[in-house]
Amino acid sequence: MPRPVPEPIEFLGRTFTVVIDGPDADARYSATIIEAATGRMLTKTPVRGRSEDDVRDRAADVIRTLVTIERLSAIVVAVVGELAPGATVELTEDARALHADVRGGWVLSPPLALPREEITDPDADLDAWAKYIRDYLTAYLIPAGTA
């Protein structure tokens, strides 16, 4: 059986290596995703699909989703660092949204929630989302005790 051939996928200036393997006993393919620059696996478990094309498309979707969330999370942390010295950011995510709240002498009221479906849409304008984050934090981030 031939060895799987690593395939590069680039997104937002980062390169990932996707290695597709299969089919397995269930006629499914799997793909591992590794960030080329760091060697870090992007997911704990392989992405699965019914064909090589299916698993390749799913891997690309996973990369787009996770890298977008990482990028927007980093923007939140950076902007809070600029606007609220000493504050810490609490980032959480669920199936619906990426959530951000602030602690350490500052309050973000209401906490920021970025709709996951919108921010991970392939047509999403990430620069516009970055501006939205900055504008939101500028408007709603205040020193604790002043609210």
N, C-alpha and C positions, 0 to 999 in steps of 0.2 A: 504494500500500500504506500503510495507516495506521501511524503511529508507535506503538511499544509504550508502554503506560501503566505508569508506575512504581507498584508496590504495596507498601505498608508492612507489615512484619512486626515485631512487638515480642516480645522475649524477655529476661527478667531485667532489665527496666528500660531496655533498649537498643532503639533502632529501626533497622531495616534496610530498605533499599529494594531490592526485587526487580524487575528489568526482564526480562520474558519476550519472546523474539524467536523467530520461526519461523512455519511450519515451513521447514526448509532443504531442500536437494535430496534428502536422505536421509529426509525426512518426520519430522525430529527437531526438538524445541524446545530452546532454551537459555535460561538465566537467569543474569544477572550479579547479584551481591549486593554492595551497598555500605552501609557503616555511615553512617547519616544524619548523625550528629554530627561525624564526622571526614572523610567522603568516601573513607575507606579501603575498597578492595575486599577482601572477606572471603576470596575464593579467587583464585588466579592464573588459573584457567581457568573458563569458565562451567560451570554445572551443566547436565546434559543429561537429556532425558526424551522419551517417545513422544507426550505430549499436554501441553496447557497445565496441566491439573490434575496430571499426573504430575511435571512439572518444578517446579511450585509446591510440591508435597509434598516433593520431593527438596531443594529450596532450604530449606524450613523445617527439614528434618532436618539439613542441613549447618549452618545457623545454630545450632540447638540443640546439636549436637555440639561445634562449635568454640567457642561461647561458654561452654559448660559446662567444657570443658578449660581455657580461658583463666581462668575464675573460680577453679577449683580450683587451678590453677598459681599464681595470685596469692595465694591463701590460704596455700599452702605457703611462698612467699617471705616473706609477712608474718609468719607464725608463726616461721619460722627466724630472721628478723630480731629478733624479740622474745626468743627463747630462746637464740640463739647469736650474740652480737654479733661482727661481723667475718666471719662465715661467708658463703660464697657457695653458691648453690643451683645444681645442674646438673639441668635438666629435659630429659627426652627422652621421646618417645612412639613407640610402634609400633602395629601393628594390635591388639595384645592389651592394652596397658596404658600409663598415664602413669607414668613413673618419675621419682623424685627422689632425688638424693644430695647430700651436703654436703661442702664443702672449706673449708680456711682455719682450721685449728686445732680443728675439730670433726669428729666422725664420726657418721654415721647408720647404725647396724648393727642389723638389716639395712636396706638402702635401701628406701624407700617405693615400692610399686607399687600403683596404683589400677586395677582392672580396667576397661578401656575400655567393655566391654559393659554393665557395671553402672552406671558413673557417667554414661553417656550415655543410659541407659534413660529414656524419657519420664516414667516414674513415679518416677524416682530422687528421694530426699529430699536436696537439696543441702545443707540445714542439717545433716542427720545426717552427711553426708560431711565437711562442714567440721569438725564435732566429732570425727569419726574422725581426721582429719588432725592436729588439735591434740593429741588424746590419744596418737596414735602418735608424733608428734615429741617430746612430753613424755617418753614412755617410752624412746625409743631414740636420742635425740640426746644425745651426751656429748662432753666436751672430749677432743681427741686426746691419746693417751698415758695415759688412765685406764682404757682397756678391757683 
